[in-house]
Amino acid sequence: MNLRGKGMDDKEKKKKKGSQKNRSLAASSGAPPEKKKELEEARERVKEIIRILRREYPQAKTALNFRTPFELLVATILAAQCTDERVNKVTPGLFQKYPTVEAFARARQEELENDIRSTGFFRNKARNIIALARKLVEEYGGKVPDSMEELIKLPGVARKTANIVLSSAFRKAEGIAVDTHVRRLAERLGLSRHTQPEKIEKDLMEIVPRSDWLDFNYLLVDHGRKICQARKPRCLECVLNDLCPSFEKFTKGKK
Ligand code: SF4
C-alpha cells in the first residue's frame, strides 16, 4: 500500500524533502544561534516521525526477554552481533543454570563460553559477563546501578547497552541507544550525518523530545526490521516516505 501524502505533486515533495535534509543536517552539525529556526524545524519533523511511528508500532519495546535489570544487561551483551531471537533461545537455560549475579561471578570461563557459544563472539562475551558480575558483587552489592555514569564503568558496557538497560529496566532516559537500525535510519531520514554512534546519539538528543528518548530506539528498530531494511528498504510502503529525504534515491525508476 502506498501511503504517500495526498495533494502534493512530485515537484513539491522533492522540494520539501530537500529542505528537510538541509535543515536536519544543519541541526546535526551544531547549529549557530542564527540557525535556531532550522533546529526548531528539525525538531518538528522528528516529532511528526515519532507520532507516525507510535501509531504504527504502539507496542515498541525491547525484543529481549528478561525479568531483572541484570538479566537484561546480560541479554544485551549477548545480543551484540547476534539476533534477539537467538539470544532469547539461549537465555532461559542460561539464567536457570546461573540464577544470580553471584553465580555468574563464580562461572568458569570455558564453561560459560560453551553455554553462550551460539550467540557468537562468545569468548569476549563470557569474559565480560564474568568480569561485570564480579564487579557488581564486589562494588555494587550485586545490584545493577541505575545511572549511565556507573553503568559504563562495567566491563563490556558502552552507552548503547547502558541506554537499553536504563530505558527498559529502569524507565530512565539518559540518552538514546544507537544500534545498527538507529544508525541506518538516522542517516536515511536525515537526522544525523555522522557515522559514529556517540555523535549520532548527540545529534538525536538535540532534536528528539526527551519524553520520547525511552522509546525512540525501539520505534526505529521496529521500522528498520519491518520496512526500512538494510538491503532493500520498502520505500513505496513506508509511512514516513513523505518525510524522508532518501525516498527519491531508493525509488528511482521504481515508481
Ligand atoms: S522512505 Fe525508504 S529510506 Fe526512508 S524511512 Fe522509509 S523505507 Fe527508509
Residues whose N, C-alpha, C, O or C-beta is under 5 A from the ligand:
A	BS01	SF4	R188 I227 C228 P233 R234 C235 C238 L240 N241 C244 S246 F247
